[in-house]
Amino acid sequence: MDEFYTVNQAAAALKVHRLTIRRYIKEGNLKAFRAGGNIRIALPDLKAFTQSFVPKNKSHKELPVLAEANFSFNDPIFRLKARLGMNRPSEKG
């Protein structure tokens, strides 16, 4: 008899989020069936999935390179001054 995994168990085994497992099932990449209202994944199907599945590369957005990325002491951030004593508890003896 085959061993069956729940979505959470399969997610833990593959080290992915449980919603990722559900997406793989929805896309048809991972075979699963419903048993009593719960999704079950057979161990041979999970092993076949791990052998054949190639994950998509995550697309990273490139950040725009600013023409002028140099800072100077004229920058407003350097002109900020802290307010001392505003949030400190009073030192009454």
N, C-alpha and C positions, 0 to 999 in steps of 0.2 A: 504494500500500500504506500502511496506517495505521501510525502510530508508537505504540509501546506503552510504558507506564511500569510500573515495579515499585512496590510499596507504599512503599518508602523514597524513590523519586524523586518520587512523587505527594505524599508528606508534605513533602518539601523544597520542592516547587513551591507548595503551599498554606500552608506555614509552620505546620504542625501536627505533632503526634506521629504516628508510624507506627501506633500502636494506635488513634488517632482515625480514620485512614483505614480500618483493618480494621473498626471499629465502623460507619462509614458504609456499608461494603459489606454487613456483616451485617444492618443495618437496612433494606437495599434502597435507600438513598439514592444510592449510587454503583454503577454497573454495572461488573462485573469478571468475569474468568473465570480458570480454572486452566489453565496450559500447562506441562506437564512438572513438576507439583508446585509451581509458583510461581504467585502471583497476578499477573495482568497487567491493566492498565487502559488502554483505548484512549484516545488523545488527544482525539478528538471527545467521548467520554463524560465525560472529565475537564473539558473546556471547558463542556459542557452542565451538568454538576454545579455548576461555579462560577457559572454564570449564573442558575441556578434555586434554588440552595440558600440558605436563610436560617438562619444559626446561632441556636441557642437562647440566650436570655439566661441568664447564670449567676445562680443564686439565691444571694444573699448573706444570711447570717443576721445579723439585727440583734442587736447586743450589748445586753444589758439595761442600762438606765440606773439606776445606784445612787442612792438617795435622798440618801445622804450620801457625796459623793465628795471632800470636803475633807480635807486632811491637816494634821496639827499636829506640833509637835516632841515630843509625847508618844507618837507612833507608835513601835513597837518597832524599826523599821528605822533610826531615827535614833540609837538607843541602842547599836547594834553598834559594837564596837571591834575594830580590826585587831590581829593578832598580828604584831609586827615581828620579823624575824630567824629565823623558823621554817624557811623554805625557802631562805634565803640561804646561799651557800657561805661557809665561814669564811675570814676574812682573815688567814691565817697567812703570815708573810713568809718 
